Amino acid sequence: MRIESLAPNEVFVFGSNGSGAHGGGAAKFALDRFGAVWGQSEGLQGQSYGIDTMSGLAVFEEQARRFLAFAGEHPELRFLVTEVGCGIAGYTPSQVAGFFAGAPANAVLPDSFVRVIDAGRG
């Protein structure tokens, strides 16, 4: 699913870096289109939500867990999750999709993540 625009209640979830320098990939798209804030690496920013995918898997996993908790606390919003960490950060869905297992219904995961999570339930 390619995200080009958002409804008022939708949030674009993207991979960031520790300094919040949104210079490329989905982060740049979030900065240009959905209100991401230069210098903010994590959390809600306009109609976007950043997860630091560049500071190692432990940081990524912790921030993914915080994101899932945030999404669960905001059922009025619909979170459109990109293939977080699978672009510039260089991870594969099989490495990171599990971080999003148990996502609330309002967090729409990419098909590649859903396939990995479903295979893990097998």
C-alpha positions in Angstrom: 0.0 0.0 0.0 1.5 3.3 -1.1 0.3 6.2 1.1 -0.2 9.4 -0.8 -2.7 11.3 1.4 -4.4 10.9 4.8 -7.9 11.3 6.1 -8.1 13.7 9.1 -8.0 10.8 11.6 -5.1 9.0 9.9 -1.4 9.0 11.0 1.6 8.0 8.8 4.0 5.9 10.8 7.6 6.1 9.5 11.2 5.2 10.4 13.3 7.9 11.8 16.9 8.3 13.2 18.0 9.3 16.7 18.5 12.9 15.7 15.2 13.4 13.9 17.0 14.4 10.7 14.2 13.5 8.3 16.4 13.7 5.1 15.4 10.7 3.2 12.9 7.9 2.5 9.6 7.8 4.4 10.9 10.3 6.9 11.4 12.9 4.3 8.0 12.1 2.9 6.5 12.6 6.4 8.4 15.9 6.8 7.2 17.2 3.4 3.6 15.9 3.5 2.4 15.0 7.0 3.9 17.4 9.6 6.9 15.5 10.8 9.1 17.8 12.9 12.8 18.2 12.1 14.8 17.2 15.2 12.0 15.0 16.7 12.9 11.3 16.3 10.0 9.6 18.1 6.3 10.1 18.6 3.4 12.0 17.2 4.3 14.8 14.9 1.5 16.4 13.0 -0.2 13.6 11.1 2.9 11.4 11.4 4.5 9.2 14.1 8.3 8.5 14.1 10.0 5.4 15.3 13.8 5.4 15.5 15.0 2.5 13.4 18.6 3.7 13.0 19.9 3.3 16.6 20.0 -0.5 16.8 17.4 -3.2 17.1 16.9 -2.8 20.9 16.0 0.9 20.5 13.8 0.1 17.5 12.0 -2.7 19.4 11.4 -0.5 22.5 10.1 2.4 20.4 7.8 0.0 18.4 6.4 -1.2 21.8 5.8 2.4 22.8 4.1 3.1 19.5 1.7 0.1 20.0 0.8 1.3 23.4 0.2 4.9 22.0 -2.0 3.5 19.2 -4.0 1.4 21.8 -4.6 4.6 23.8 -5.8 6.5 20.7 -8.6 4.3 19.1 -10.0 7.4 17.4 -6.9 7.5 15.2 -5.9 5.1 12.4 -2.2 4.5 12.1 -0.9 3.5 8.7 2.4 1.8 9.3 5.0 1.8 6.5 7.6 -1.0 6.2 9.4 0.7 9.2 13.1 -0.1 9.2 13.1 -1.9 5.8 14.4 1.0 3.7 17.4 3.1 4.7 17.8 1.2 8.0 18.3 -2.0 6.0 16.3 -4.5 8.0 14.1 -7.1 6.5 10.4 -7.7 7.5 11.5 -11.0 9.0 13.8 -9.1 11.4 11.4 -6.5 12.5 7.8 -7.4 11.9 7.6 -9.3 15.2 8.1 -5.9 17.0 4.5 -5.1 15.8 2.9 -8.4 16.8 -0.3 -7.8 18.8 -0.9 -4.4 17.2 -4.3 -2.9 18.0 -6.9 -3.0 15.2 -6.3 0.7 14.5 -2.7 0.1 13.5 -2.7 -1.0 9.9 0.5 -3.0 9.2 2.1 -3.5 5.8 1.3 -6.9 4.1 4.9 -8.0 4.5 4.7 -7.6 8.3 1.4 -9.3 8.5 2.8 -12.3 6.5 5.7 -12.7 8.9 3.6 -12.3 12.0 1.0 -14.8 10.7 3.8 -17.3 9.8 5.1 -17.0 13.4 1.7 -18.0 14.8 1.8 -21.1 12.6 
